[in-house]
């Protein structure tokens, strides 16, 4: 198997799996006062410390959630509940993940005003976000790295520009595709809230986290037993949280090393794809090395994906959350329709090798010969 779909999910690392298994048997409830409960609470606390350190945040600014989708929803709806009676405008990018774009559509149905900033020639500019902000704006939310093309948004510049214009608004960033791939400091980023996911960093599905600056207070969306300092009630999933912390501990010291290794593989892939007939590399040169989007004209994405799958090569036709729907992201970035319908996304981890890319390239050449001939 050659796995090249790491933007959808990653293989759990050994340390994460071992930590998860350990706390399936050390099964105490973190809210219990006896030794078994204290043991569980300590595991949650250790993981919170690890996640906080990875973002250069404080431990009391990290709240565990079930996933980044919940984190994004909590940040967006929480901000709307906090400001909605006084302010009604949100500014965002036109290329957000569905876990951001769909909540914003729901708020529009409730009468909120959502302004979506488009890229210009494939590039986002901070001044475009600032120009859209006024006194009625209460939230600016934009992703760190686009999950389909790997385009990096100038988040730090965007947040500085919008805060200069309106100091009271909140800033939120979905950093899922950048977390543990780039050295992200939330204070430098200028984000009041940040969403992360565990299963994109070699831990498990079912756990994520939301950073909220300690000076920011948004209402809770989940009420109950008062877990997560009363912000997100519900008994904590200790095995998943411990596994999340273990993965972060393993990855944190090697961010630069892994990025350099991945960039070499991605660069080779882009160069070789460009040599194929009727090909187009959609990802920008200065984007994330972990995501390479490309198109082979005349071959529909789904057909090509399954051709590769039969050879044990796993890629995506775009975002795993889009499930084959036509991508508005490709349209926003100016990818022509005849290429958009033929797009694949290869998303790498530091474990992927040049030899695996050679296998992919060989299979793509065979696909062009066999599938185009049959058409």
Buried (B, 14 or more C-beta within 10 A) or exposed (E): EBBBBBBBBBEBBEBBBEBBEBBEEEEBBBEEEEEBBEBBBBBBBBBBBBBBBBBEBBEEBBBBBBBBBBBBBBBBBBBBEBBBEEBBBBBBBBBBBBBBBBBBEEBEEEEBEBBBBEBEEBEBBBEBBBBBBEEBBBBBBBBBBBBBBBBBBBBBBBBBBBBEBBEEBBBBBBBBBBBBBBBBEBEEBBBBBBBBBBBBBBBBBBBBBBBBBEEBEBEBBBEEEEBBEEBBBBEBBBBBBBBBBBBBBBBBEEBEEBBEBBBEBBEBBBEBBEEBEBBBBBBBEEBBBBBBBBBBBBBBBEBBBEBBEEBEBBBBBBBBEBEEEEBBBBBBBEBEEEBBBBBBBBBBBBBBEEEBBEBBBEBBBEBBEEBBEEE
